[in-house]
Amino acid sequence: MVVEHRVEQRVEKREAVTQSQLEDVKTQNSDLQAQSVSPPAELSVRLVNGTTSCSGTVEVFYRGEWSAVCSGWWSMRDVMVVCRELHCGDAVAVNQEALVEEGRRGVAIKSCRGHESTITECGFREGGPGYCDGRNYHYVICSDLQAQSVSPPAEHSVRLVNGTTSCSGTVEVFYRGEWSGLCSSWWSMMVAKVVCRELDCGNVVAESRGPLFEHNTRGVRLSSRCSGNEYFIRQCDNRGGPGYCFGEYYHHVICSESVRLVDGAGLCSGRVEVKSDQSWASVCEADFDRQDAEVVCGELGCGAPAALQGGLYGGGEGQTSDKEFQCKGNESLLLDCDTSDRENNTCLPGNAVGLTCSEPDDVRLVGGDSRCAGGVERYDQGEWRTVGTLSDVKDIAAVVCRHLGCGSTVSVPPGNPARGFEASCSGSESSLRECPRSYDRSPGLTVICSESVRLVDGAGLCSGRVEVKSDQSWASVCEADFDRQDAEVVCGELGCGAPAALQGGLYGEGEGQTWDKEFQCKGNESLLLDCDTSDRENNTCLPGNAVGLTCSEPDDVRLVGGGSRCAGVVERYDQGEWRTVGSDWNQRDVAAVVCRQLGCGSTVSVLPGNTTRGFGVSCSGSESSLRECSRSYDLSPGLTVICSDLLVQPDISLTDSMGGVSRGHQGPEVFRGYSFTITCSTQPQYTGGSFLLTFTGSNRTQTQPAVNHSAAFLFPAADDSHQGNYRCVYDNHVFSHNFSSESELLSLTVTASRLTAFIIIIVVVLLILLTAITTFYLYYMATMRKRREQCEQHGSSCQRQCHGDGLSELQS
């Protein structure tokens, strides 16, 4: 209850902060955050898309935008006025053959007499200037041959127009000799980041969808997928190719213009650089404090500063700013802050300040039990909007949990009835705004995150380096402080199966701090932080000891009705019941994920004819489990999958009828000359089939049909040639495919029988006794012979003594 109370307090506090920061976001979105450029005077004139500064199509600034002049009558007298207004000499030529595209508006102006100083002095249609459709526009050439030649832009170059700053506005692309609005169907902050870099306008602050193109107004479509590291938009992945689009949205971008973060991991981290005299300079750590950092983070549309350190993101290669910033923290722009000259004009290596800002509070989970569970929403263009997807469920969920500081993804439950704009993530992004999105309506996404524990740098949801959240920061756990019972709790908390591997350094070391507690879980806790802990005896964790954990996948998928756990109709345990899984497309990819999750090898076939219908699933084929795939509740044909490990592993055993088999130190033993039988058997999955008995180290094999799911191989008399390793291979033809499965190895040793060994032992003992007796007798006879010889030398009395002694010794 105490834990729940603390969680509620944290949620309430977080919601209060979120609402406060939300108002800041609204304000920042309306503030373009760069030095304003005064708009042109009403009815000013310009020439665009020409070969010099004094040639091109005539455009007039009217009601806040540039529009082509589309007067029905146009003569050299009109051209004279345009050339005079632009200080471009005399009129040379005019071309009015090309028509304004159907439906595109231009500005209608009456013909000039030729003596006017500006085009505004010419007459207008009745009622003053106004819009016109489907008329000629006018290409003008003036006589000023000294005008600087204008090289045409490179194909797919970009520019920002109709903004209130030099680094904001609508994105246009130069395509086939003209500038047109960009109407990419997928758009992200990564694409906007490249636009800002190409224009040397610092970091992207915000991007938004502009108004719908007017009917039949043509824009340029680029299917750009940018990583954010490109220098030009044309370097992005444009595999869809450029082309024209009609009746779609265009894109508005705001760049920071005078400050940027470089060499960081995302949009809100990197080395601080300031633009001065059209060049970028890094900032020395001594000249930059937390209040300065607050201004930079706010200017770039990020959250509060999280880390501030010299050399955090490298030293940079250019110059260093010679100013010390003195912000109060409430300024909108860094260049609005007071500055002073630095006392020492040098900045030592490693002191170029690096800054990490928290991600903006523009993502939330609603309707769940905590701030780390619920339907995904993102604050977009002044309102909270549902986020949906048709693919990349696992990757989007990972980004959402990371963005919110909520650990790892536990699950992505289905059933969200809302529909929202579609997002697509790779899974490596720092925040959701870095992911491309389109405004196609997709099923809403519901995510449940772990909140206080996560697995990072792993291959899926159930593997990675263990990290624990403490005081709003993540710390890795030392291997010595973490055992299998702790691992069982973590795997359960993350919705995974039992621990499969636990090892220090298995998934790298991480870059942050190390947890200073030793966990003492019993294994039945729901959360890792519910476990008892104790202080570590040694507060250091040696390199290579950050614990990595691999959990098995959850038992939420099964195949039924196929006679094997690796064949049948796909079902998934969902919301308290087993439900059929279907797919209209990518069936082989779905099948590959199912076979992988079940540990059933690879896909053999996806059988047609399943009349059951289930919720739709779409996989890429690389997922570790079916829960990582996208799904919808549109009913789709049920999926029947056959995996390669269809057959269970057969058993192999050794028997005999004469007592010639025994258990030795290194496995079963059979006595030489005795008969023995090797039996192969399998579970009653399918009828028929055959067993192949292989002998390692030899080409000898034997095959027998499987009768009652077994076969016996008889060997009449064991000899040394039968010693070695045996294996049973079960083969069967099922579902129009051949399948096989191998047993474990049986190592057989051939030895002598026990009776023979006993006889040999008795013979050896008797020989030893006979040898001992013979030796004693020979020794005795030699001794007696020596004594008799001595008695004969000393006379008859001695002989009697010798004979008496000999007789007594003999008697004794």
Residue pairs with C-beta under 8 A, 6 or more apart in sequence:
3 530
7 370
10 371
11 370
11 371
14 371
15 371
17 361
18 361
18 364
21 303
21 360
21 361
22 361
22 379
24 298
25 301
25 360
25 361
25 362
25 379
26 382
28 205
28 206
28 298
28 301
29 206
29 208
29 381
29 382
31 332
32 163
32 164
32 165
32 168
32 254
33 205
33 254
33 256
33 257
33 299
33 332
33 333
34 165
34 166
34 167
34 168
34 254
34 255
34 256
34 257
34 258
34 333
35 165
35 166
35 257
35 258
36 164
36 165
37 163
37 164
37 165
37 166
39 61
39 64
39 164
40 46
40 61
41 61
42 61
42 62
42 63
43 60
43 61
43 62
43 119
43 120
43 129
44 60
44 61
45 58
45 59
45 60
45 61
45 69
45 82
45 85
45 86
45 118
45 119
46 56
46 58
46 59
46 61
46 66
46 86
47 53
47 54
47 55
47 56
47 57
47 58
47 59
47 82
47 86
47 88
47 140
48 56
48 57
48 59
48 66
48 179
49 56
49 57
49 177
49 178
49 179
50 56
50 57
50 139
50 141
50 150
51 149
51 150
51 152
52 144
52 147
52 148
52 149
52 150
53 88
53 147
53 148
53 150
54 83
54 86
54 88
54 89
54 141
54 142
54 143
54 144
54 147
55 139
55 140
55 141
55 142
55 147
56 139
56 140
57 68
57 137
57 138
57 139
57 140
58 68
58 69
58 82
58 137
58 138
58 139
58 140
59 66
59 67
59 68
59 69
60 66
60 67
60 68
60 69
60 107
60 109
60 119
60 129
62 107
62 129
64 162
65 162
66 161
66 162
67 105
67 106
67 107
67 131
68 100
68 106
68 107
68 137
68 138
69 106
69 107
69 109
69 137
69 138
70 100
70 106
70 107
70 108
70 132
70 135
70 136
70 137
71 78
71 108
71 109
71 110
71 111
71 135
71 136
71 138
72 108
72 135
72 136
73 111
74 94
74 96
74 111
74 136
74 138
75 94
75 111
76 91
76 94
76 114
77 111
77 112
77 113
77 114
78 94
78 111
78 112
78 114
78 119
78 122
78 138
79 91
79 92
79 93
79 94
79 138
79 140
79 142
80 90
80 91
80 112
80 114
81 112
81 114
81 116
81 117
81 118
81 119
81 121
81 122
82 88
82 91
82 119
82 140
82 142
83 89
83 90
83 91
83 140
83 142
83 143
83 144
84 116
84 117
84 118
85 117
85 118
85 119
86 142
87 144
88 142
88 143
88 144
88 147
89 142
89 143
89 144
89 145
90 142
90 143
91 140
91 141
91 142
91 143
92 141
92 142
92 143
93 140
93 141
94 138
94 139
94 140
94 141
95 138
95 139
96 136
96 137
96 138
96 139
97 136
98 136
98 137
98 139
99 134
99 135
99 136
99 137
100 106
100 133
100 134
100 135
100 136
100 137
101 216
101 217
101 218
102 133
102 134
102 216
103 133
103 134
103 214
103 215
103 216
103 217
104 133
104 214
104 216
104 217
104 218
105 131
105 132
105 133
105 214
106 131
106 132
106 133
106 135
106 137
107 129
107 130
107 131
107 132
108 124
108 125
108 129
108 130
108 131
108 132
108 135
109 119
109 122
109 123
109 124
109 125
109 129
110 122
110 123
110 124
110 125
111 122
111 123
112 119
112 121
112 122
112 123
113 122
116 122
124 130
152 174
152 177
153 159
153 174
154 174
154 234
155 174
155 175
155 176
155 234
156 173
156 174
156 175
156 222
156 232
156 233
156 234
156 238
156 242
157 173
157 174
157 198
157 232
157 233
157 234
158 171
158 172
158 173
158 174
158 182
158 195
158 198
158 199
158 233
159 171
159 172
159 174
159 179
159 199
160 166
160 167
160 168
160 169
160 170
160 171
160 172
160 195
160 199
160 201
160 253
160 255
161 169
161 170
161 172
161 179
162 169
162 170
163 169
163 170
163 252
163 254
165 254
165 257
166 201
166 257
167 196
167 199
167 201
167 202
167 254
167 255
167 256
167 257
168 252
168 253
168 254
168 255
169 252
169 253
170 181
170 210
170 250
170 251
170 252
171 181
171 182
171 195
171 250
171 251
171 252
171 253
172 179
172 180
172 181
172 182
173 179
173 180
173 181
173 182
173 220
173 222
173 233
173 242
175 220
175 242
180 218
180 219
180 220
180 244
181 210
181 213
181 217
181 219
181 220
181 250
182 219
182 220
182 221
182 222
182 250
182 251
183 213
183 219
183 220
183 221
183 245
183 248
183 249
183 250
183 251
184 191
184 221
184 222
184 223
184 224
184 251
185 221
185 223
185 248
185 438
186 223
186 224
186 225
186 424
186 436
186 437
186 438
187 207
187 209
187 251
187 436
187 437
187 438
188 207
188 226
188 433
188 434
188 435
188 436
188 437
189 204
189 207
189 228
189 267
189 433
189 434
190 226
190 227
190 228
190 434
190 436
191 207
191 224
191 226
191 233
191 236
191 436
192 204
192 207
192 251
192 253
193 203
193 204
193 226
193 228
193 267
194 226
194 228
194 230
194 231
194 232
194 233
194 235
194 236
195 204
195 233
195 253
195 255
196 202
196 203
196 204
196 253
196 255
196 256
197 230
197 231
198 231
198 232
198 233
199 255
200 278
201 255
201 256
201 257
202 255
202 256
202 257
202 258
202 259
202 260
202 275
203 255
203 256
203 259
203 260
203 261
203 267
203 300
204 253
204 254
204 255
204 256
204 267
205 254
205 255
205 256
205 299
205 300
205 301
206 253
206 254
206 301
207 251
207 252
207 253
207 254
208 251
208 252
208 380
208 381
209 249
209 250
209 251
209 252
209 381
209 439
210 249
210 250
210 251
210 252
211 249
211 250
212 247
212 248
212 249
213 219
213 245
213 246
213 247
213 248
213 249
213 250
215 246
215 247
216 246
216 247
217 246
217 247
218 244
218 245
218 246
219 244
219 245
219 246
219 248
219 250
220 242
220 243
220 244
220 245
221 240
221 242
221 243
221 244
221 245
221 248
222 233
222 236
222 238
222 240
222 242
223 237
223 238
223 239
223 240
223 241
224 233
224 236
224 237
224 238
225 236
225 237
225 239
225 436
226 233
226 236
226 237
227 236
228 267
228 434
230 236
249 439
256 299
256 300
257 275
258 274
258 275
258 333
258 334
258 335
259 272
259 273
259 274
259 275
259 296
259 299
259 300
259 333
259 334
259 335
260 270
260 272
260 273
260 275
260 280
261 267
261 268
261 269
261 270
261 271
261 272
261 273
261 296
261 300
261 313
261 355
261 357
262 270
262 271
262 273
262 313
262 316
263 270
263 271
263 313
263 314
264 270
264 271
264 313
264 354
264 356
265 430
266 359
266 429
266 430
266 431
266 434
267 300
267 301
267 302
267 430
267 431
267 433
267 434
268 297
268 300
268 302
268 303
268 356
268 357
268 358
268 359
268 360
268 430
268 431
269 313
269 354
269 355
269 356
269 357
269 430
270 313
270 354
270 355
271 282
271 312
271 313
271 314
271 316
271 352
271 353
271 354
271 355
272 282
272 283
272 288
272 296
272 352
272 353
272 354
272 355
273 280
273 281
273 282
273 283
273 316
273 318
274 280
274 281
274 283
274 321
274 334
274 335
275 281
276 321
279 318
279 319
280 318
281 318
281 319
281 320
281 321
282 315
282 316
282 318
282 319
282 320
282 321
282 347
282 352
282 353
283 320
283 321
283 325
283 352
283 353
284 310
284 320
284 321
284 342
284 347
284 351
284 352
284 353
285 309
285 310
285 311
285 347
285 351
285 352
285 353
286 324
286 342
286 347
286 351
287 321
287 323
287 324
287 325
287 342
287 353
288 308
288 325
288 353
289 308
289 325
289 327
290 305
290 308
290 329
291 327
291 328
291 329
292 325
292 326
292 327
292 334
292 337
293 305
293 308
293 355
293 357
294 304
294 305
294 327
294 329
295 327
295 329
295 331
295 332
295 333
295 334
295 336
295 337
296 334
296 355
296 357
297 303
297 304
297 305
297 355
297 357
297 358
298 332
299 332
299 333
299 334
300 357
301 360
302 357
302 358
302 359
302 360
303 357
303 358
303 359
303 360
303 361
304 357
304 358
305 355
305 356
305 357
305 358
306 356
306 357
306 358
307 354
307 355
307 356
308 353
308 354
308 355
308 356
309 353
309 354
310 350
310 351
310 352
310 353
310 354
311 349
311 350
311 351
311 352
311 354
312 353
312 354
312 355
312 356
313 352
313 354
314 352
314 354
315 349
315 350
315 351
315 352
316 352
320 347
320 352
322 341
322 342
322 345
323 339
323 340
323 341
323 342
324 339
324 340
324 341
324 342
325 334
325 337
325 338
325 339
326 337
326 338
326 339
326 340
327 334
327 337
327 338
328 337
331 337
359 403
359 430
359 431
360 431
360 433
361 379
362 378
362 379
362 380
362 432
362 433
363 376
363 377
363 378
363 379
363 387
363 400
363 403
363 404
363 431
363 432
364 371
364 374
364 376
364 377
364 379
364 384
364 404
365 371
365 372
365 373
365 374
365 375
365 376
365 377
365 400
365 404
365 447
365 449
366 374
366 375
366 377
367 374
367 375
367 446
368 374
368 375
368 446
368 448
370 451
371 404
371 406
372 401
372 404
372 406
372 407
372 448
372 449
372 450
372 451
373 447
373 448
373 449
374 446
374 447
375 386
375 416
375 418
375 444
375 445
375 446
376 386
376 387
376 396
376 400
376 420
376 432
376 444
376 445
376 446
376 447
377 384
377 385
377 386
377 387
377 420
378 384
378 385
378 387
378 432
378 433
379 385
380 421
385 420
385 421
386 416
386 418
386 419
386 420
386 421
386 444
387 396
387 420
387 421
387 423
387 432
387 444
387 445
388 416
388 418
388 419
388 420
388 421
388 422
388 423
388 441
388 442
388 443
388 444
388 445
389 396
389 422
389 423
389 424
389 442
389 443
389 445
389 630
390 422
390 442
390 443
390 618
390 630
390 632
391 424
391 618
391 620
391 630
392 424
392 425
392 426
392 427
392 630
393 412
393 445
393 628
393 629
393 630
393 631
394 409
394 412
394 427
394 460
394 461
394 623
394 627
394 628
394 629
395 425
395 426
395 427
396 423
396 424
396 425
396 427
396 432
396 435
396 445
396 447
397 409
397 412
397 445
397 447
397 449
398 408
398 409
398 425
398 427
399 425
399 427
399 429
399 430
399 431
399 432
399 434
399 435
400 406
400 432
400 445
400 447
400 449
401 407
401 408
401 409
401 447
401 449
401 450
401 454
402 429
402 430
402 431
403 430
403 431
403 432
404 449
405 469
405 472
406 449
406 450
406 451
407 449
407 450
407 451
407 452
407 453
407 454
407 467
407 469
408 449
408 450
408 453
408 454
408 455
408 456
408 461
408 464
408 494
409 447
409 448
409 449
409 450
409 461
410 448
410 449
410 450
410 493
410 494
410 495
411 448
411 495
411 627
412 445
412 446
412 447
412 448
412 627
412 628
413 446
413 448
413 575
414 446
414 574
414 575
414 615
414 631
414 632
414 633
415 446
415 575
415 633
416 443
416 444
416 445
416 446
417 444
418 444
419 441
419 442
419 443
419 444
420 441
420 442
420 444
420 445
421 437
421 438
421 439
421 440
421 441
421 442
422 437
422 438
422 439
422 440
422 441
422 442
423 432
423 435
423 436
423 437
424 435
424 436
424 437
425 432
425 434
425 435
426 435
429 435
443 632
443 633
448 495
450 493
450 494
451 469
452 468
452 469
452 527
452 528
452 529
453 466
453 467
453 468
453 469
453 490
453 493
453 494
453 527
453 528
453 529
454 464
454 466
454 467
454 469
454 474
455 461
455 462
455 463
455 464
455 465
455 466
455 467
455 490
455 494
455 507
455 549
456 464
456 465
456 467
456 507
456 510
457 464
457 465
457 507
457 508
457 510
458 464
458 465
458 507
458 548
458 550
459 624
460 553
460 623
460 624
460 625
460 628
461 494
461 495
461 496
461 624
461 625
461 627
461 628
462 491
462 494
462 496
462 497
462 550
462 551
462 552
462 553
462 554
462 624
462 625
463 507
463 548
463 549
463 550
463 551
463 624
464 507
464 548
464 549
465 476
465 506
465 507
465 508
465 509
465 510
465 546
465 547
465 548
465 549
466 476
466 477
466 482
466 490
466 546
466 547
466 548
466 549
467 474
467 475
467 476
467 477
467 510
467 512
468 474
468 475
468 477
468 515
468 528
468 529
469 475
470 515
473 512
473 513
474 512
475 512
475 513
475 514
475 515
475 516
476 509
476 510
476 512
476 513
476 514
476 515
476 541
476 546
476 547
477 514
477 515
477 519
477 546
477 547
478 504
478 514
478 515
478 536
478 541
478 545
478 546
478 547
479 503
479 504
479 505
479 541
479 545
479 546
479 547
480 518
480 536
480 541
480 545
481 515
481 517
481 518
481 519
481 536
481 547
482 502
482 519
482 547
483 502
483 519
483 521
484 499
484 502
485 521
485 522
485 523
486 519
486 521
486 528
486 531
487 499
487 502
487 549
487 551
488 498
488 499
488 521
488 523
489 521
489 523
489 525
489 526
489 527
489 528
489 530
489 531
490 528
490 549
490 551
491 497
491 498
491 499
491 549
491 551
491 552
492 526
493 526
493 527
493 528
494 551
495 554
496 551
496 552
496 553
496 554
497 551
497 552
497 553
497 554
497 555
498 551
498 552
499 549
499 550
499 551
499 552
500 550
500 551
500 552
501 548
501 549
501 550
502 547
502 548
502 549
502 550
503 547
503 548
504 544
504 545
504 546
504 547
504 548
505 543
505 544
505 545
505 546
505 548
506 547
506 548
506 549
506 550
507 548
508 546
508 548
509 543
509 544
509 546
510 546
514 541
514 546
516 535
516 536
516 539
517 533
517 534
517 535
517 536
518 533
518 534
518 535
518 536
519 528
519 531
519 532
519 533
520 531
520 532
520 533
520 534
521 528
521 531
521 532
522 531
525 531
553 597
553 624
553 625
554 625
554 627
555 573
556 572
556 573
556 574
556 625
556 626
556 627
557 570
557 571
557 572
557 573
557 581
557 594
557 597
557 598
557 625
557 626
558 565
558 568
558 570
558 571
558 573
558 578
558 598
559 565
559 566
559 567
559 568
559 569
559 570
559 571
559 594
559 598
559 600
559 641
559 643
560 568
560 569
560 571
561 568
561 569
562 568
562 569
562 640
562 642
562 735
563 685
563 686
563 734
564 646
564 647
564 648
564 685
565 598
565 600
566 595
566 598
566 600
566 601
566 642
566 643
566 644
566 645
566 646
567 641
567 642
567 643
567 646
567 735
568 640
568 641
569 580
569 610
569 612
569 638
569 639
569 640
570 580
570 581
570 590
570 591
570 594
570 614
570 626
570 638
570 639
570 640
570 641
571 578
571 579
571 580
571 581
571 614
572 578
572 579
572 581
572 626
572 627
573 579
574 615
579 614
579 615
580 612
580 613
580 614
580 615
580 638
581 590
581 614
581 615
581 617
581 626
581 638
581 639
582 612
582 613
582 614
582 615
582 616
582 617
582 635
582 636
582 637
582 638
582 639
583 590
583 616
583 617
583 618
583 636
583 637
583 639
584 616
584 636
584 637
585 618
586 618
586 619
586 620
586 621
587 606
587 639
588 603
588 606
588 621
589 618
589 619
589 620
589 621
590 617
590 618
590 619
590 626
590 629
590 639
590 641
591 603
591 606
591 639
591 641
591 643
592 602
592 603
592 619
592 621
593 619
593 621
593 623
593 624
593 625
593 626
593 628
593 629
594 600
594 626
594 639
594 641
594 643
595 601
595 602
595 603
595 641
595 643
595 644
595 645
596 623
596 624
596 625
597 624
597 625
597 626
598 643
599 645
600 643
600 644
600 645
600 646
601 643
601 644
601 645
602 643
602 644
603 641
603 642
603 643
603 644
604 642
604 643
604 644
604 646
604 735
604 737
604 739
605 641
605 642
605 735
605 736
605 737
606 639
606 640
606 641
606 642
607 640
607 641
607 642
607 735
608 640
609 640
610 637
610 638
610 639
610 640
611 638
612 637
612 638
613 635
613 636
613 637
613 638
614 635
614 636
614 638
614 639
615 631
615 632
615 633
615 634
615 635
615 636
616 631
616 632
616 633
616 634
616 635
616 636
617 626
617 629
617 630
617 631
617 636
617 639
618 629
618 630
618 631
619 626
619 628
619 629
619 630
620 629
623 629
642 735
642 737
644 739
645 741
646 734
646 735
646 739
647 682
647 685
647 686
647 730
647 732
647 739
647 740
647 741
648 682
648 683
648 685
648 741
649 741
649 742
649 743
649 744
650 680
650 681
650 682
650 691
650 728
650 729
650 730
650 741
650 742
650 743
651 680
651 681
651 682
651 728
651 743
652 678
652 679
652 680
652 726
652 727
652 728
652 743
652 744
652 746
653 678
653 679
653 681
653 746
654 661
654 668
654 670
654 676
654 677
654 678
654 679
654 746
654 748
655 661
655 676
655 677
655 679
656 670
656 674
656 675
656 676
656 677
657 675
657 677
658 674
658 675
659 674
660 670
660 671
660 673
660 674
660 675
660 676
660 718
660 753
661 668
661 669
661 670
661 671
661 674
661 676
662 668
662 669
662 670
662 671
663 669
664 749
664 751
666 747
666 749
667 746
667 747
667 748
667 749
668 746
668 747
668 748
668 749
669 748
669 749
669 750
669 751
670 676
670 718
670 722
670 748
670 749
670 750
670 751
671 718
671 750
671 751
671 752
671 753
671 754
672 718
672 719
672 720
672 750
672 751
672 752
672 753
673 717
673 718
673 719
673 753
674 717
674 718
674 753
675 714
675 715
675 716
675 717
675 718
676 714
676 715
676 718
677 712
677 713
677 714
677 715
678 693
678 712
678 713
678 715
678 726
678 728
678 746
679 710
679 711
679 712
679 713
680 691
680 693
680 710
680 711
680 712
680 713
680 728
680 730
680 743
681 709
681 710
681 711
682 689
682 706
682 709
682 710
682 730
682 741
683 709
684 709
686 732
686 734
688 705
688 706
688 732
688 733
689 705
689 706
689 730
689 731
689 732
689 733
690 703
690 704
690 705
690 706
690 711
690 730
690 731
690 732
691 703
691 704
691 705
691 706
691 710
691 711
691 728
691 729
691 730
691 731
692 701
692 702
692 703
692 728
692 729
692 730
692 731
693 701
693 702
693 703
693 704
693 713
693 726
693 727
693 728
693 729
694 701
694 726
694 727
694 729
695 701
695 724
695 725
695 726
696 724
696 725
696 726
696 727
696 745
697 724
697 725
698 724
702 713
704 711
704 712
704 713
705 711
706 730
706 732
715 722
718 750
719 750
720 750
722 748
722 750
723 748
723 749
723 750
724 747
724 748
725 745
725 746
725 747
725 748
726 745
726 746
726 748
727 742
727 743
727 744
727 745
727 746
728 742
728 743
729 740
729 741
729 742
729 743
730 740
730 741
730 742
730 743
731 738
731 739
731 740
732 738
732 739
732 740
733 739
784 806
787 802
787 805
787 806
788 802
788 806
790 798
790 802
791 798
791 799
791 801
791 802
791 803
792 799
